[in-house]
Amino acid sequence: MMEVLESCWTLLVGLAVACWDVAGLALVWTWGILHGLHVGAPRLEGLLVGVVLTWVLLRRDKHPLLRVVSSPLKLVVDILDLAWDQVKEIAGDLWGTARGWSTGILDWSWGKVKSGYGWVMDSLTKVRDKLSRNKKDD
């Protein structure tokens, strides 16, 4: 009976050691892949991280654990969204102000040109009328 228990114990210890070895091997392999991506292909690493984070955000409503994991990411995305909205609003206001100022300057300049043209034409009309009167008087 003792031999059967000893054999079962040896089996359990052997299975535990084998599972530990497989977990260690998987961890070393994963670390090697991640290190190779980080050092050799950082753009691919960034792309893969973006795909994983997108996957997590798309499925965050379906599982409570994903909701907990994605909460900080959701906070960052919301902050970036607010910042983007502010940048768009500032750019629109800046564009409107710059367009208003430039339109105002152009309108003012065009008004000065028109009034100068009007003054010149009035002066020439007066000279023409004066010359016409002098010619009739002679």
C-alpha positions as CSV (number, residue, x, y, z in Angstrom):
1,M,0.0,0.0,0.0
2,M,2.9,2.3,0.8
3,E,4.3,1.7,-2.6
4,V,1.1,2.8,-4.3
5,L,1.0,6.0,-2.2
6,E,4.7,6.6,-3.0
7,S,4.0,6.1,-6.7
8,C,1.0,8.5,-6.6
9,W,3.1,11.1,-4.8
10,T,5.9,10.7,-7.4
11,L,3.4,11.2,-10.1
12,L,2.0,14.3,-8.6
13,V,5.4,15.8,-8.0
14,G,6.5,14.9,-11.5
15,L,3.3,16.6,-12.9
16,A,3.9,19.7,-10.8
17,V,7.5,19.9,-11.9
18,A,6.5,19.4,-15.6
19,C,3.8,22.1,-15.3
20,W,6.4,24.4,-13.7
21,D,8.9,23.6,-16.5
22,V,6.3,24.3,-19.2
23,A,5.2,27.6,-17.5
24,G,8.9,28.6,-17.2
25,L,9.6,27.7,-20.8
26,A,6.5,29.7,-22.0
27,L,7.6,32.6,-19.9
28,V,11.1,32.6,-21.3
29,W,9.8,32.2,-24.9
30,T,7.3,35.1,-24.3
31,W,10.1,37.3,-22.9
32,G,12.3,36.5,-25.8
33,I,9.6,37.4,-28.3
34,L,8.8,40.7,-26.5
35,H,12.4,41.6,-26.2
36,G,13.0,40.9,-29.8
37,L,10.0,43.0,-30.8
38,H,11.1,45.9,-28.5
39,V,14.7,45.9,-29.7
40,G,14.3,44.8,-33.3
41,A,10.9,46.1,-34.4
42,P,9.6,48.8,-32.2
43,R,7.0,50.0,-34.8
44,L,5.6,46.5,-35.0
45,E,5.5,46.4,-31.2
46,G,3.6,49.7,-31.2
47,L,1.1,48.4,-33.8
48,L,0.5,45.2,-31.8
49,V,0.0,47.1,-28.6
50,G,-2.5,49.4,-30.4
51,V,-4.4,46.4,-31.7
52,V,-4.5,44.7,-28.3
53,L,-5.7,47.9,-26.6
54,T,-8.3,48.4,-29.3
55,W,-9.5,44.9,-28.8
56,V,-9.8,45.5,-25.1
57,L,-11.7,48.7,-25.5
58,L,-14.1,47.1,-28.0
59,R,-14.9,44.3,-25.7
60,R,-15.0,46.2,-22.4
61,D,-18.8,46.1,-22.1
62,K,-18.9,42.3,-22.5
63,H,-16.8,41.3,-19.5
64,P,-16.3,42.9,-16.1
65,L,-12.6,42.0,-15.9
66,L,-12.0,43.8,-19.2
67,R,-13.9,46.7,-17.9
68,V,-11.6,46.9,-14.9
69,V,-8.4,46.5,-17.0
70,S,-9.5,49.1,-19.6
71,S,-10.6,51.8,-17.1
72,P,-7.3,53.7,-17.1
73,L,-7.1,53.4,-20.9
74,K,-10.7,54.7,-21.2
75,L,-9.7,57.6,-18.9
76,V,-6.7,58.5,-21.2
77,V,-8.9,58.2,-24.3
78,D,-11.5,60.5,-22.8
79,I,-8.9,63.1,-21.8
80,L,-7.4,63.0,-25.3
81,D,-10.9,63.4,-26.8
82,L,-11.5,66.4,-24.6
83,A,-8.1,67.9,-25.5
84,W,-8.8,67.3,-29.2
85,D,-12.2,69.1,-28.9
86,Q,-10.5,72.0,-27.3
87,V,-7.8,72.2,-30.0
88,K,-10.4,72.2,-32.7
89,E,-12.4,74.9,-30.9
90,I,-9.2,77.1,-30.5
91,A,-8.2,76.5,-34.1
92,G,-11.7,77.5,-35.3
93,D,-11.7,80.6,-33.1
94,L,-8.2,81.6,-34.3
95,W,-9.2,81.1,-37.9
96,G,-12.3,83.2,-37.5
97,T,-10.4,86.0,-35.8
98,A,-7.7,86.0,-38.4
99,R,-10.2,85.9,-41.2
100,G,-12.1,88.8,-39.6
101,W,-9.0,90.9,-39.1
102,S,-7.7,90.3,-42.7
103,T,-11.2,90.9,-44.1
104,G,-11.4,94.1,-42.1
105,I,-8.0,95.3,-43.3
106,L,-8.9,94.5,-46.9
107,D,-12.3,96.3,-46.6
108,W,-10.6,99.3,-45.0
109,S,-8.0,99.4,-47.8
110,W,-10.6,99.0,-50.5
111,G,-12.6,101.8,-49.0
112,K,-9.6,104.1,-49.0
113,V,-8.9,103.2,-52.7
114,K,-12.5,103.8,-53.6
115,S,-12.7,107.1,-51.8
116,G,-9.4,108.2,-53.4
117,Y,-10.7,107.2,-56.8
118,G,-13.9,109.1,-56.1
119,W,-11.9,112.2,-55.0
120,V,-9.8,112.1,-58.1
121,M,-12.9,111.7,-60.4
122,D,-14.7,114.6,-58.6
123,S,-11.6,116.7,-59.0
124,L,-11.3,115.9,-62.7
125,T,-15.0,116.5,-63.2
126,K,-14.7,119.9,-61.6
127,V,-11.7,120.8,-63.8
128,R,-13.6,119.6,-66.9
129,D,-16.7,121.7,-65.9
130,K,-14.5,124.7,-65.2
131,L,-12.8,124.3,-68.6
132,S,-16.1,123.9,-70.3
133,R,-17.4,127.1,-68.7
134,N,-14.3,129.0,-69.7
135,K,-14.6,127.8,-73.3
136,K,-18.2,128.9,-73.5
137,D,-17.3,132.3,-72.1
138,D,-14.7,132.9,-74.7
